[in-house]
């Protein structure tokens, strides 16, 4: 089983944003800190999920049990219900659902922020990379 912890963050709403992705499983640990540009915190949460899905597909995890963990209730509920009210998030949800459907076994679970510290730190690092122009 692969466990994927994701978090999106922004400095301001909207503001410089970043995605933090922490992947563990199959005896490996990988960390990603991805600058996202200027967006809202909720948009950053969706982009963190999308980036994590893309990474997992690139790594060939599509036929492995992949369990995503997020502290974003908004993203978790949207994926579970396959619905979001805010029109701004509809294309992000559709992209995430299209990617998640490529996995044989995909799960997403809400976790408290305290259990998502590594992904949160990576997202905050991505904000700093963003504001410093690093990639």
N, C-alpha and C positions, 0 to 999 in steps of 0.2 A: 504494500500500500504506500502511496505517495501522499504526504500531508503538505498542503500549500497554505501558508498564512499570508494574507494580503492586507494592505492598508493604503489608503490614499489620504493625503493631507495637503492643506494649502495655508499659506501665510497671508491671511486676508481672505475675504469671501466676496468676489473673486480675488485671486492673488497668485503669486508663484506657487506652483503645485508639484507634487511628486508622488510616485508610487513606490511602495516597499513590498518586496516579495521574498518570502523565506520558504524554501522547499527542502523537505527532508524525507528520506525514504531510500530503500535499496542501498543502504550503507553510505549514502552521500548527503551532504548539506550544501545548499547553494543559496546565495544572497544576492538580490538585485535592488539597486537604488536608481530609479529612472525618473529624470526630470520630465515634467509634462507641460511646461509653459504656464500661461495664465488661465485659470479656471476656478470654479467653485469647489468646495470640499466634496460635495456629493458627486460632481463630475469626476473628480480625482479618484473617488472610491470605485466608480464604474471602470475607469481606465486602468486601475490597478488590477481588477479582475480580468479585464480583456487582455492586458499584457501578460498576466500569469497564465491564462489559458493558451495564448500563443506560444509562450515559452514551453509549456508542458507538451503541446502538440509537436513543436520543433524537436523536442527530446524523445519523441516516440512513445509517450505515455498514454496514447489513446486507448490501448487495450489493457491498461492497468487500472486498478481501483485508485481513483484520485479524489481526495477529500479536501475541499477548500474550506478555510476558516476565515471569517471576517468579523470585525466588531461593528460593521455597518448594518444596522437593522434594515435600513432602506434598501440596500442592495440585496441582502439575504431574502427579504420578503418579496422583492420584485422578481428574483430568479425563481423562488418557490412557486409564486402565483402566476408567473409569466405575464405580469401586468404591472404597469406603472401609470399613475395619474398624470404626472407632470410631462407635458409634451417634449420638453427639452431632453428628457432622459430616454424617450422611446427608441431613438436610433442606437443608443448605447446598450439598452436592454436587448434589442434585437440582435446586435452584434454578439453580445455575450451568450445569448441563447443559441445562436447559430454555431458558435465555437464549442459550447458545452455539449451540444448534440453530437459532436464528433468523437466523444468519449464513450466507450462501452459502459463504464461505471463512473458516473460523476455525481458527487454529493457536495452540497454547500451547507455550512452550519454556522450560526451566529455564536460568537464567543465574547465574553466580557473583555474590555480593553486590557485589563491586567494580564490576560493570557495571550495578548497579541503584541507584546512589548518589542520583540525583534523587528517585526514588520513595521511597527510605528517608528522605531529609530531609523530604519532604512528609508521610510517615506520622508522623514524630516531631513535626513542627509540629502535626499534628492532635491528638496526645496533649496537647500544651500547650494547644491551644484547648479541648479537652475538660475539662481540669483547671481552666481559667480560666472555664469556662462560656460561651466564645465559640462562635459558629457561622458 
